[in-house]
Amino acid sequence: MPGERVHRTAHSVEVAAPAGVVYGLISNAVQWPLFLPPNVHVERLEFDGRNERLRMWATANGQIRSWITRRVQDPQARRIDFRRQHPQAPVETMNGTWTVEERAGGTSLLTLRHDFTVHGDRPEDVAWVELATDTDSGAELDHLKRLAERWTRLDQLVLSFEDTVRVKGPAELVYDFLYRVSDWPALVPHVARLELTEDTPGVQVMAMDSRTADGSAHITESVRVCFPHAGRIVYKETTTPALMDAHTGEWSVLPDESGVTVVSQHSVVLREEAIESVLGEGADLARARRYAREALGRDSTATLNLAKRHAESAIRVL
């Protein structure tokens, strides 16, 4: 459009890890919510091994934004080109490139480039997009560097698991219980306080005070993306307990001919440097994994059982 111009940014970081490791982290965008702070949820809509289409939810200057991105992966060149489709205002177009250059001594240079245009090219809108791009790019590169440089231990730092409960009741009632998170302080014993904002239907921003088994409390902040027709609620904690560098999860309500299976999935990245301060002197990574599994599993299973009781009690009343 007349008067609009292309704005360009470039951010780079040196990484003490092999180029193949770094490329592997940027190529698997579905894992980005666990690994990269701005990303809340990523759905892979299409992928043929080279071309892919992604639906993404992420934070930008404190706001939750969603868009569809097309990416072209080139593993041999260690390059990924991307282009947002129909980005949200004030962005008119947003394109970019990830590149990983191999350096001497087994290190790498990771670079993220953006070029974008803004509706009307108003200075305040350009400044908003530049701030969001600079902030998110810096956070993404910093976390990718930290993760890649711990690549030999990453499998031990990442913990994923799930818990399930069978329900003899309607899937709709189970989903309703999990969706109406603002009611949880009155219904879920470990939830002491919860503040909820839902400016966009199905995108919930919440702050929660939780009681732990020893009576202490911790504060978390999360973004939840709800898919009622699929019976799914995915979430990312944007403020985590001290032991966790990242925490993502999903509630899934899966009906079949004999009832409903409700699944709670968790994935966390443990904060290795906080283990002893949280769990005591001499605590190691194995103990941290057990602690996280037990604590998260206990709370989510308790919530699953309350959803089960909610659905089954309604059936008995009817």
Beta strands, then each sheet from edge to edge (+ up, - down):
strand 1: 7-15
strand 2: 39-47
strand 3: 51-60
strand 4: 63-74
strand 5: 79-85
strand 6: 91-102
strand 7: 108-118
strand 8: 158-167
strand 9: 191-200
strand 10: 203-211
strand 11: 217-227
strand 12: 232-239
strand 13: 244-256
strand 14: 259-270
sheet 1: 1+ 7- 6+ 5- 4+ 3- 2+
sheet 2: 8+ 14- 13+ 12- 11+ 10- 9+
end
